[in-house]
Amino acid sequence: MAKGQKGFSFREHQKIGKDIHKLRQKLRALNERVSEAYGETSKIAKLTDKMLKDLGFLQKELNVRLCRENPGSNKLELLACYYPNRA
């Protein structure tokens, strides 16, 4: 982490993880609706799919940071922040 950056607290990671989880659920539903309405190969469907993938990459990177910032914590507790369905 760059000098002067403190990162998120564990509680902040928990909140952000919940927010990302909700956003991904909504984006999945939107992606499905857009794909049905305009076709999976349409530009708009590709854009919603990209948004979903990018949000997944953000989720993954934040999870990596969380684990680095909390090396002594229980792995399931950390996993539950960004991947609640897997913990």
C-alpha positions as CSV (number, residue, x, y, z in Angstrom):
1,M,0.0,0.0,0.0
2,A,1.3,3.5,-0.8
3,K,2.6,5.6,2.1
4,G,-0.2,7.4,3.9
5,Q,-2.9,4.9,2.8
6,K,-4.6,3.2,5.7
7,G,-7.1,1.0,3.8
8,F,-10.5,0.0,5.0
9,S,-11.4,-1.2,8.4
10,F,-12.9,-4.7,8.7
11,R,-16.4,-3.2,9.2
12,E,-15.9,-1.1,6.1
13,H,-14.9,-4.2,4.1
14,Q,-18.1,-6.0,5.4
15,K,-20.3,-3.1,4.3
16,I,-18.7,-2.8,0.9
17,G,-18.8,-6.5,0.5
18,K,-22.6,-6.5,1.1
19,D,-23.0,-3.6,-1.3
20,I,-21.1,-5.3,-4.0
21,H,-23.0,-8.5,-3.5
22,K,-26.3,-6.7,-3.9
23,L,-25.1,-4.8,-6.9
24,R,-24.0,-8.1,-8.6
25,Q,-27.4,-9.6,-8.0
26,K,-29.1,-6.6,-9.6
27,L,-26.6,-6.6,-12.5
28,R,-27.1,-10.3,-13.1
29,A,-30.9,-9.7,-13.3
30,L,-30.4,-6.7,-15.6
31,N,-28.0,-8.7,-17.7
32,E,-30.5,-11.5,-18.1
33,R,-33.3,-9.0,-19.1
34,V,-31.1,-7.1,-21.5
35,S,-29.9,-10.3,-23.1
36,E,-33.5,-11.6,-23.5
37,A,-34.7,-8.3,-25.0
38,Y,-31.8,-7.4,-27.3
39,G,-29.8,-10.7,-27.7
40,E,-26.6,-11.9,-26.0
41,T,-24.4,-10.5,-28.8
42,S,-25.9,-7.0,-28.7
43,K,-23.7,-4.1,-27.7
44,I,-25.9,-3.3,-24.7
45,A,-25.8,-6.9,-23.5
46,K,-22.0,-6.9,-23.8
47,L,-21.8,-3.7,-21.8
48,T,-23.9,-5.1,-18.9
49,D,-21.8,-8.3,-19.0
50,K,-18.7,-6.2,-18.8
51,M,-20.0,-4.3,-15.9
52,L,-20.7,-7.5,-14.1
53,K,-17.2,-8.9,-14.8
54,D,-15.6,-5.6,-13.7
55,L,-17.6,-5.6,-10.5
56,G,-16.4,-9.2,-10.0
57,F,-12.7,-8.1,-10.5
58,L,-13.3,-5.3,-7.9
59,Q,-14.7,-7.8,-5.5
60,K,-11.7,-10.1,-5.9
61,E,-9.2,-7.3,-5.5
62,L,-10.9,-6.0,-2.4
63,N,-10.9,-9.5,-1.0
64,V,-7.1,-9.8,-1.6
65,R,-6.6,-6.5,0.2
66,L,-8.8,-7.6,3.1
67,C,-6.7,-10.8,3.5
68,R,-3.5,-8.9,3.4
69,E,-4.7,-6.3,6.0
70,N,-6.0,-9.0,8.3
71,P,-3.4,-11.9,8.2
72,G,-4.3,-13.3,11.6
73,S,-8.0,-13.4,11.1
74,N,-10.1,-16.5,10.5
75,K,-10.2,-17.3,6.7
76,L,-14.0,-18.0,6.7
77,E,-14.7,-14.7,8.4
78,L,-12.7,-12.9,5.7
79,L,-14.2,-14.9,2.9
80,A,-17.7,-14.0,4.2
81,C,-17.1,-10.3,3.6
82,Y,-16.9,-10.5,-0.2
83,Y,-18.2,-14.0,-0.9
84,P,-21.1,-14.6,1.6
85,N,-22.4,-17.6,-0.3
86,R,-19.1,-19.4,-0.2
87,A,-18.4,-19.0,3.5
